[in-house]
């Protein structure tokens, strides 16, 4: 009887696992666990999404702020450039008008002084003759200064760049300076040059100024040796004009490019002191820069770049 009871208990436990309600409870438990795990994952994903959205919003805000600041800075820079260009135009116009208007009273003054000089030269004392000569010399210098100012104001007046063959330009300059080259017994060598985009007249004036400068500031009793060359950089042409002249001290390397700045007296070297200022302006309107390397007594090399 005891053995039979054990068998009955065993059957009871076995039948419990097989009952429908037990299976239903087990299934419900599994589903609940699955739903709980799903909800947990959903919450985790939502939290990550919220954090990610916050990061995106923050970065977007920073980007918008940075873009706004960049746009503001760009607008301010563009406005400053426009104002500078306008001021430059106004200054150039003023220089042109002032220089042009100065010519008429200067011509009148010079004409009357010439008349007085012709009528009274030698008839008054020596001081009077000397004063007449001083006035005429000053008038001539004023004419030169006015012409130089007019030339300076006209630089870049041409509206569009054109192809400029620097070989033709340099050969033309050397032909124009033939007398000065022969008198100084200068030896000038030039490389093969490229065709650049620029203003023909201004490029010719640039080479002419630098070559004249090399001839003018030569050593006493030593013939000028001048070498004109060009180097191809990635986005520019770098030209150089090298001489064996008197050289320039380091503290004057920037001053020489200022308008009407002279390092020597007119007795030592003639000129108005505007040639290198012209050269600097010409180079800058072509998107380049100009500088020198020099040592007193050992010559000077002028470098300038022109955008391709």
LOZA-990821 format. One record per atom (N, C-alpha, C): residue in one letter; y, z, x. Coordinates in steps of 0.05 Angstrom, whole numbers, padded with zeros to 5 digits, always signed. Atoms other than C-alpha are relative to their C-alpha. Layout:
<mikols>
AYZX ...
</mikols>
This chain:
<mikols>
X-00024+00000+00017 X+00000+00000+00000 X+00025+00000+00017 X-00023-00001-00018 X+00047+00016+00056 X+00004-00027+00013 X-00002+00026-00012 X+00032-00051+00089 X+00012-00020-00019 X-00011+00018+00021 X+00046-00087+00024 X+00029+00005-00004 X-00029-00006+00003 X+00113-00051+00018 X+00017-00012+00021 X-00015+00012-00022 X+00135-00075+00086 X+00003-00030-00004 X-00001+00029+00005 X+00118-00146+00067 X+00021-00006-00021 X-00020+00004+00022 X+00160-00139+00004 X+00029+00002+00011 X-00027-00003-00012 X+00220-00113+00045 X+00007-00024+00017 X-00005+00023-00017 X+00213-00170+00094 X+00008-00024-00017 X-00006+00023+00018 X+00213-00220+00037 X+00028+00003-00013 X-00026-00005+00012 X+00274-00187+00007 X+00022-00008+00019 X-00021+00007-00020 X+00314-00192+00072 X+00001-00030+00004 X+00001+00029-00005 X+00291-00264+00082 X+00013-00015-00024 X-00012+00013+00024 X+00310-00282+00011 X+00030+00004-00002 X-00028-00005+00000 X+00379-00251+00021 X+00016-00021+00014 X-00014+00021-00015 X+00399-00302+00074 X+00000-00027-00014 X+00003+00025+00013 X+00376-00356+00028 X+00014-00001-00028 X-00013+00000+00026 X+00414-00335-00034 X+00025-00016+00001 X-00023+00018+00002 X+00469-00380-00059 X+00026+00014+00005 X-00025-00014-00003 X+00522-00327-00061 X+00006+00009+00029 X-00003-00006-00029 X+00509-00307+00011 X+00010-00024+00015 X-00008+00024-00013 X+00516-00378+00032 X+00029-00006-00007 X-00028+00004+00009 X+00580-00383-00009 X+00019+00017+00015 X-00017-00019-00015 X+00608-00321+00024 X+00003-00009+00029 X-00001+00009-00028 X+00590-00347+00092 X+00019-00025+00003 X-00017+00024-00001 X+00623-00414+00078 X+00029+00007-00004 X-00028-00008+00004 X+00685-00380+00051 X+00011+00013+00025 X-00010-00013-00025 X+00689-00338+00114 X+00006-00021+00021 X-00005+00021-00020 X+00683-00400+00158 X+00026-00015-00007 X-00024+00015+00009 X+00736-00436+00117 X+00025+00017+00005 X-00023-00017-00004 X+00782-00376+00120 X+00008+00002+00029 X-00005-00001-00029 X+00774-00371+00195 X+00013-00026+00009 X-00012+00026-00007 X+00788-00446+00201 X+00029-00003-00009 X-00027+00001+00010 X+00849-00441+00157 X+00019+00018+00016 X-00016-00018-00017 X+00874-00381+00197 X+00006-00012+00027 X-00004+00013-00026 X+00864-00418+00262 X+00019-00023-00002 X-00017+00022+00004 X+00898-00479+00234 X+00029+00009-00004 X-00027-00011+00004 X+00958-00438+00210 X+00011+00010+00026 X-00009-00010-00026 X+00961-00405+00278 X+00010-00023+00018 X-00007+00023-00016 X+00963-00473+00313 X+00026-00013-00011 X-00024+00011+00012 X+01014-00498+00263 X+00025+00015+00008 X-00022-00017-00007 X+01059-00439+00277 X+00008-00003+00029 X-00005+00005-00028 X+01052-00449+00352 X+00014-00026+00005 X-00013+00027-00003 X+01069-00523+00346 X+00028+00001-00011 X-00027-00002+00011 X+01128-00507+00301 X+00019+00014+00019 X-00017-00015-00019 X+01155-00456+00351 X+00007-00018+00024 X-00005+00018-00023 X+01146-00506+00408 X+00020-00023-00008 X-00018+00021+00010 X+01180-00559+00365 X+00029+00010-00002 X-00026-00012+00003 X+01238-00513+00350 X+00013+00003+00028 X-00010-00003-00027 X+01246-00496+00424 X+00008-00027+00012 X-00005+00026-00011 X+01241-00569+00443 X+00025-00012-00013 X-00023+00010+00014 X+01292-00588+00390 X+00026+00013+00010 X-00023-00015-00011 X+01339-00534+00416 X+00008-00011+00027 X-00006+00011-00027 X+01332-00561+00487 X+00012-00028-00003 X-00011+00027+00005 X+01344-00632+00461 X+00029+00002-00009 X-00028-00003+00011 X+01406-00609+00423 X+00019+00009+00022 X-00017-00010-00022 X+01432-00571+00484 X+00006-00023+00020 X-00004+00022-00019 X+01421-00631+00530 X+00017-00022-00012 X-00017+00020+00014 X+01451-00678+00478 X+00029+00008+00000 X-00028-00011-00001 X+01512-00633+00473 X+00012-00003+00027 X-00010+00003-00027 X+01518-00631+00548 X+00006-00029+00007 X-00004+00028-00006 X+01510-00706+00553 X+00025-00011-00014 X-00024+00009+00015 X+01562-00718+00498 X+00025+00011+00013 X-00023-00012-00013 X+01609-00669+00532 X+00006-00014+00027 X-00004+00014-00025 X+01597-00702+00599 X+00011-00028-00004 X-00010+00027+00006 X+01607-00771+00569 X+00029+00001-00009 X-00028-00002+00009 X+01671-00749+00535 X+00018+00006+00024 X-00017-00006-00023 X+01697-00719+00600 X+00002-00025+00018 X-00001+00024-00017 X+01677-00782+00637 X+00018-00022-00012 X-00018+00019+00014 X+01711-00826+00585 X+00029+00008+00003 X-00027-00010-00003 X+01772-00782+00588 X+00011-00005+00029 X-00007+00005-00028 X+01773-00786+00664 X+00005-00029+00006 X-00003+00029-00004 X+01763-00861+00662 X+00026-00010-00013 X-00025+00008+00013 X+01820-00869+00612 X+00024+00009+00016 X-00022-00010-00016 X+01865-00826+00654 X+00004-00017+00026 X-00001+00016-00024 X+01847-00866+00716 X+00011-00028-00006 X-00010+00026+00008 X+01858-00932+00680 X+00030+00001-00006 X-00028-00003+00006 X+01925-00907+00654 X+00017+00003+00025 X-00014-00004-00026 X+01945-00884+00724 X+00002-00027+00015 X+00000+00026-00014 X+01926-00953+00752 X+00020-00018-00013 X-00020+00017+00014 X+01966-00988+00698 X+00028+00008+00006 X-00027-00010-00007 X+02026-00944+00711 X+00008-00007+00028 X-00006+00007-00028 X+02020-00956+00786 X+00006-00029+00002 X-00004+00029-00002 X+02014-01031+00776 X+00028-00007-00012 X-00026+00005+00012 X+02075-01029+00730 X+00022+00008+00019 X-00020-00009-00018 X+02114-00989+00780 X+00003-00019+00024 X+00000+00019-00023 X+02094-01037+00836 X+00015-00025-00008 X-00014+00024+00010 X+02117-01096+00793 X+00030+00005-00002 X-00028-00007+00002 X+02182-01061+00778 X+00014+00002+00027 X-00012-00003-00027 X+02193-01044+00851 X+00003-00027+00013 X-00002+00027-00012 X+02177-01115+00873 X+00022-00016-00013 X-00021+00015+00014 X+02223-01143+00820 X+00027+00011+00009 X-00025-00011-00010 X+02278-01095+00842 X+00007-00010+00028 X-00005+00009-00028 X+02269-01114+00915 X+00008-00029+00000 X-00007+00029+00001 X+02271-01188+00897 X+00029-00004-00010 X-00027+00003+00011 X+02333-01181+00853 X+00021+00010+00019 X-00020-00011-00019 X+02369-01136+00902 X+00003-00018+00024 X-00001+00017-00024 X+02352-01180+00961 X+00014-00027-00007 X-00012+00025+00008 X+02371-01243+00923 X+00030+00003-00005 X-00029-00004+00006 X+02437-01214+00898 X+00016+00007+00025 X-00014-00008-00025 X+02454-01188+00968 X+00008-00025+00016 X-00005+00023-00017 X+02453-01258+00997 X+00028-00012-00005 X-00026+00013+00006 X+02516-01283+00961 X+00023+00015+00013 X-00022-00014-00014 X+02564-01228+00984 X-00003-00001+00031 X+00003+00001-00029 X+02533-01231+01053 X+00009-00027+00011 X-00010+00027-00008 X+02545-01307+01057 X+00030-00001+00000 X-00030+00000+00001 X+02617-01296+01035 X+00012+00015+00024 X-00010-00016-00023 X+02627-01241+01087 X-00003-00016+00026 X+00005+00015-00025 X+02596-01284+01142 X+00019-00023+00003 X-00017+00023+00000 X+02637-01344+01123 X+00029+00008+00009 X-00027-00009-00007 X+02703-01306+01127 X+00001+00010+00029 X+00000-00009-00027 X+02683-01274+01193 X-00001-00023+00019 X+00001+00025-00017 X+02666-01343+01222 X+00028-00013+00001 X-00027+00011+00000 X+02734-01368+01200 X+00019+00016+00018 X-00018-00017-00016 X+02770-01309+01231 X-00007-00003+00030 X+00008+00003-00028 X+02729-01317+01295 X+00009-00026+00011 X-00009+00026-00010 X+02746-01391+01301 X+00030+00000+00004 X-00030+00000-00002 X+02820-01378+01289 X+00011+00018+00021 X-00012-00020-00018 X+02829-01317+01332 X-00016+00006+00025 X+00016-00005-00024 X+02774-01321+01385 X+00017-00006+00024 X-00015+00003-00025 X+02809-01311+01452 X+00030+00003-00003 X-00029-00003+00005 X+02877-01302+01419 X+00008+00030-00001 X-00005-00029+00001 X+02870-01227+01411 X-00011+00013+00026 X+00010-00012-00024 X+02847-01176+01462 X-00031-00001+00000 X+00029+00002-00004 X+02775-01169+01488 X-00015+00017-00021 X+00014-00017+00020 X+02759-01113+01439 X-00003-00015-00027 X+00001+00015+00025 X+02775-01159+01380 X-00023-00020+00001 X+00022+00019-00003 X+02728-01212+01407 X-00027+00014-00001 X+00025-00015+00000 X+02675-01160+01418 X-00008+00009-00028 X+00005-00009+00027 X+02683-01134+01347 X-00010-00024-00017 X+00009+00024+00015 X+02675-01205+01319 X-00030-00005+00006 X+00029+00005-00008 X+02610-01212+01358 X-00018+00021-00013 X+00016-00021+00012 X+02585-01146+01332 X-00005-00006-00030 X+00002+00006+00029 X+02600-01166+01260 X-00020-00024-00005 X+00018+00024+00003 X+02564-01234+01269 X-00029+00008+00005 X+00028-00009-00006 X+02503-01201+01300 X-00011+00017-00023 X+00009-00017+00022 X+02500-01150+01244 X-00006-00018-00025 X+00004+00018+00023 X+02506-01206+01192 X-00026-00015+00003 X+00025+00014-00005 X+02449-01244+01225 X-00024+00018-00005 X+00023-00018+00004 X+02405-01183+01225 X-00004+00006-00030 X+00002-00004+00029 X+02422-01171+01151 X-00014-00024-00013 X+00013+00024+00011 X+02402-01243+01135 X-00030+00001+00004 X+00028-00002-00007 X+02336-01232+01170 X-00014+00021-00018 X+00012-00022+00016 X+02323-01166+01133 X-00003-00009-00029 X+00001+00009+00028 X+02339-01197+01065 X-00022-00021-00003 X+00021+00020+00001 X+02294-01256+01079 X-00028+00013+00001 X+00026-00014-00003 X+02238-01209+01100 X-00007+00015-00026 X+00005-00014+00025 X+02247-01168+01036 X-00008-00019-00022 X+00007+00020+00020 X+02244-01230+00993 X-00029-00010+00005 X+00027+00008-00006 X+02181-01253+01029 X-00020+00021-00008 X+00018-00023+00007 X+02150-01184+01020 X-00004+00002-00030 X+00002-00002+00030 X+02165-01184+00945 X-00016-00023-00012 X+00014+00024+00011 X+02133-01253+00936 X-00029+00000+00007 X+00029-00001-00007 X+02066-01234+00967 X-00017+00005-00024 X+00018-00004+00023 X+02012-01242+00915 X+00011-00011-00025 X-00011+00012+00024 X+02056-01280+00867 X-00018-00021-00013 X+00019+00020+00010 X+02003-01334+00861 X-00020+00014-00018 X+00015-00014+00021 X+01961-01317+00799 X-00030+00000+00006 X+00029+00001-00002 X+01890-01339+00818 X-00008-00006+00029 X+00011+00006-00026 X+01848-01339+00881 X-00011-00029+00000 X+00011+00027-00004 X+01827-01407+00909 X-00017+00001+00025 X+00015+00001-00025 X+01776-01426+00963 X+00019-00006+00023 X-00018+00002-00024 X+01810-01418+01031 X-00018-00004+00024 X+00015+00005-00024 X+01779-01449+01093 X+00015+00012+00023 X-00014-00015-00021 X+01798-01401+01148 X+00001-00017+00026 X-00002+00018-00024 X+01783-01454+01202 X+00025-00017-00001 X-00024+00016+00004 X+01837-01499+01173 X+00025+00017+00003 X-00023-00018-00001 X+01884-01439+01166 X+00007+00007+00029 X-00004-00009-00027 X+01875-01415+01238 X+00010-00024+00017 X-00009+00023-00016 X+01882-01485+01268 X+00029-00008-00007 X-00027+00006+00008 X+01945-01496+01227 X+00020+00020+00012 X-00017-00020-00012 X+01974-01430+01251 X+00004-00005+00030 X-00002+00006-00029 X+01958-01447+01324 X+00018-00024+00006 X-00017+00023-00004 X+01992-01514+01316 X+00029+00007-00005 X-00028-00008+00006 X+02054-01482+01285 X+00011+00017+00023 X-00009-00018-00021 X+02057-01431+01342 X-00004-00013+00028 X+00006+00014-00025 X+02045-01484+01396 X+00020+00006+00022 X-00021-00005-00021 X+02112-01473+01432 X-00002+00029+00010 X+00002-00028-00009 X+02105-01397+01433 X-00025+00004+00017 X+00025-00003-00015 X+02033-01403+01457 X+00003-00012+00028 X-00004+00013-00026 X+02052-01451+01513 X+00019+00016+00018 X-00019-00015-00016 X+02112-01410+01535 X-00012+00026+00011 X+00013-00025-00009 X+02070-01347+01540 X-00025-00005+00016 X+00025+00008-00013 X+02012-01386+01571 X-00024+00015-00011 X+00022-00016+00013 X+01967-01352+01521 X-00025-00017-00002 X+00027+00013+00004 X+01893-01368+01518 X-00012+00013-00025 X+00009-00010+00026 X+01867-01363+01447 X-00027-00013-00006 X+00027+00010+00008 X+01793-01369+01428 X-00005+00009-00029 X+00006-00006+00029 X+01769-01372+01356 X-00028-00009-00006 X+00028+00006+00008 X+01700-01370+01326 X+00001-00019-00025 X+00003+00015+00025 X+01674-01410+01267 X+00005+00020-00023 X-00008-00019+00021 X+01704-01379+01204 X-00011-00010-00027 X+00010+00007+00026 X+01680-01377+01132 X+00021-00011-00019 X-00018+00006+00022 X+01711-01404+01069 X+00001+00025-00018 X-00003-00024+00015 X+01738-01344+01031 X+00015-00006-00026 X-00015+00003+00025 X+01769-01333+00962 X+00026+00016+00003 X-00025-00014-00004 X+01842-01316+00966 X+00025-00017-00005 X-00025+00014+00002 X+01915-01337+00968 X+00005-00015+00026 X-00002+00016-00024 X+01924-01394+01017 X+00025+00007+00017 X-00025-00006-00015 X+01997-01380+01037 X-00001+00027+00013 X+00001-00027-00010 X+01985-01306+01045 X-00020+00003+00023 X+00020-00001-00021 X+01922-01315+01087 X+00011-00013+00026 X-00013+00012-00023 X+01960-01362+01133 X+00020+00018+00013 X-00020-00019-00010 X+02016-01312+01139 X-00013+00023+00015 X+00015-00023-00012 X+01966-01257+01156 X-00008-00007+00028 X+00009+00008-00027 X+01935-01295+01214 X+00025-00005+00018 X-00024+00006-00017 X+02004-01318+01238 X+00013+00026+00009 X-00012-00025-00008 X+02031-01247+01238 X-00015+00014+00023 X+00016-00014-00020 X+01973-01219+01278 X-00001-00015+00027 X+00000+00015-00025 X+01973-01276+01329 X+00027+00002+00014 X-00027-00003-00011 X+02049-01272+01338 X+00002+00028+00013 X-00001-00027-00010 X+02041-01197+01347 X-00015+00003+00027 X+00015-00001-00025 X+01988-01207+01401 X+00015-00014+00023 X-00015+00015-00021 X+02032-01257+01438 X+00025+00017+00008 X-00026-00014-00005 X+02096-01215+01432 X-00004+00024+00017 X+00004-00025-00014 X+02068-01149+01457 X-00020-00002+00023 X+00017+00005-00023 X+02037-01176+01520 X+00010+00016+00024 X-00008-00014-00025 X+02039-01144+01589 X+00017-00019+00016 X-00018+00016-00017 X+02092-01167+01637 X-00016-00014+00022 X+00012+00017-00021 X+02070-01225+01682 X-00030-00003-00004 X+00029+00004+00005 X+02000-01226+01650 X-00002-00017-00025 X+00003+00018+00023 X+01981-01284+01604 X-00016+00013-00022 X+00015-00012+00022 X+01957-01262+01536 X-00028-00013-00003 X+00027+00009+00006 X+01882-01268+01523 X-00006+00010-00029 X+00003-00007+00028 X+01871-01269+01448 X-00027-00011-00011 X+00026+00009+00012 X+01803-01272+01413 X+00000+00006-00030 X+00001-00003+00029 X+01797-01284+01338 X-00029-00003-00008 X+00029+00001+00007 X+01728-01269+01309 X-00004+00011-00028 X+00007-00009+00027 X+01693-01252+01244 X-00029+00010+00000 X+00026-00011+00002 X+01633-01210+01226 X-00007+00002-00030 X+00009+00000+00028 X+01592-01217+01162 X-00013+00027-00007 X+00012-00024+00010 X+01580-01151+01127 X-00013-00006-00027 X+00015+00005+00025 X+01541-01142+01062 X+00018-00012-00022 X-00017+00009+00022 X+01599-01152+01015 X+00029-00008+00008 X-00027+00007-00010 X+01659-01168+01060 X-00002-00017+00025 X-00004+00013-00026 X+01683-01211+01117 X+00018+00018+00016 X-00017-00017-00017 X+01709-01168+01174 X+00011-00017+00023 X-00013+00016-00021 X+01759-01206+01218 X+00011+00019+00021 X-00013-00015-00021 X+01787-01183+01284 X+00017-00018+00017 X-00018+00015-00019 X+01844-01205+01329 X+00004+00019+00024 X+00000-00017-00024 X+01836-01176+01399 X+00018-00012+00022 X-00017+00009-00021 X+01887-01180+01455 X-00002+00019+00024 X+00000-00016-00025 X+01898-01154+01526 X+00028+00010+00005 X-00028-00007-00003 X+01969-01130+01513 X+00006+00029+00007 X-00009-00027-00009 X+02007-01065+01521 X-00014+00023-00014 X+00014-00021+00015 X+01967-01027+01469 X+00019+00017-00016 X-00015-00017+00019 X+01989-00975+01418 X-00011+00028+00002 X+00009-00027-00001 X+01987-00900+01423 X-00011+00009-00027 X+00014-00008+00025 X+01943-00864+01372 X+00018+00010-00022 X-00017-00011+00020 X+01999-00828+01337 X+00017-00021-00015 X-00016+00022+00013 X+02032-00895+01319 X-00018-00019-00016 X+00018+00020+00011 X+01971-00929+01290 X+00004-00004-00030 X-00006+00003+00028 X+01992-00916+01218 X+00029-00009-00004 X-00029+00006+00003 X+02067-00921+01228 X+00006-00030+00002 X-00006+00029-00004 X+02063-00994+01250 X-00003-00017-00025 X+00004+00015+00025 X+02042-01015+01180 X+00021+00006-00021 X-00022-00006+00018 X+02104-00985+01147 X+00022-00020+00002 X-00021+00021+00001 X+02160-01031+01126 X+00024+00009+00018 X-00023-00004-00018 X+02216-01037+01178 X-00003+00022+00020 X+00005-00020-00021 X+02183-00989+01226 X-00004-00015+00027 X+00002+00012-00026 X+02191-01007+01299 X-00006+00021+00021 X+00007-00018-00022 X+02161-00975+01361 X+00017-00006+00025 X-00016+00009-00024 X+02208-01013+01409 X+00027-00009-00010 X-00027+00009+00007 X+02281-01032+01410 X+00000-00031-00002 X-00003+00029+00002 X+02305-01103+01393 X+00004-00012+00027 X-00004+00011-00026 X+02324-01111+01465 X-00027-00005+00014 X+00026+00003-00012 X+02252-01101+01487 X-00016-00022-00014 X+00016+00019+00015 X+02218-01140+01431 X+00016-00007-00026 X-00015+00008+00023 X+02253-01181+01377 X-00017+00003-00025 X+00014-00002+00026 X+02235-01177+01303 X+00012+00022-00017 X-00011-00019+00019 X+02251-01137+01241 X-00018+00024-00005 X+00019-00022+00005 X+02189-01093+01240 X-00013-00001-00027 X+00012+00002+00027 X+02161-01120+01174 X-00026-00016+00001 X+00024+00018-00001 X+02106-01167+01198 X-00026+00014-00006 X+00025-00014+00005 X+02050-01115+01198 X+00000+00012-00028 X-00001-00009+00028 X+02074-01087+01131 X-00008-00023-00018 X+00009+00024+00014 X+02066-01158+01105 X-00031-00002+00002 X+00028+00004-00004 X+01997-01161+01135 X-00017+00020-00016 X+00013-00021+00015 X+01976-01095+01103 X-00001-00006-00029 X-00001+00006+00029 X+01999-01116+01034 X-00018-00024-00006 X+00017+00024+00004 X+01964-01184+01041 X-00030+00008-00001 X+00028-00009-00001 X+01898-01151+01060 X-00007+00016-00025 X+00006-00018+00023 X+01902-01100+01004 X-00002-00016-00026 X+00003+00016+00025 X+01914-01153+00949 X-00025-00017+00001 X+00025+00014-00002 X+01851-01186+00974 X-00024+00020+00000 X+00021-00020+00003 X+01812-01121+00964 X-00011+00011+00026 X+00009-00010-00027 X+01807-01103+01038 X+00017+00021+00011 X-00017-00019-00014 X+01837-01057+01089 X+00004-00010+00028 X-00007+00008-00027 X+01868-01064+01157 X+00004+00025+00018 X-00003-00023-00019 X+01865-01018+01218 X-00001-00011+00028 X+00000+00009-00028 X+01869-01020+01294 X-00016+00019+00017 X+00011-00016-00022 X+01833-00996+01355 X+00015-00008+00025 X-00017+00007-00022 X+01876-00991+01416 X+00001+00023+00020 X-00004-00020-00021 X+01888-00956+01481 X+00024-00010+00016 X-00023+00009-00014 X+01956-00958+01515 X-00006-00012+00027 X+00005+00014-00025 X+01955-01008+01571 X-00025-00017+00001 X+00026+00015+00000 X+01887-01037+01552 X-00004-00017-00025 X+00003+00019+00023 X+01902-01081+01492 X-00005+00013-00026 X+00003-00009+00028 X+01894-01076+01417 X-00018-00019-00015 X+00016+00016+00018 X+01844-01101+01366 X+00008+00007-00028 X-00006-00004+00029 X+01867-01110+01294 X-00025-00009-00015 X+00022+00006+00018 X+01811-01108+01243 X+00011-00002-00029 X-00006+00000+00028 X+01817-01129+01171 X-00024-00012-00015 X+00023+00009+00016 X+01767-01141+01115 X+00011-00015-00024 X-00005+00015+00024 X+01767-01191+01058 X-00025+00000-00017 X+00023+00000+00018 X+01722-01185+00997 X-00011-00028-00002 X+00013+00026+00004 X+01671-01240+00989 X+00004-00009-00029 
</mikols>
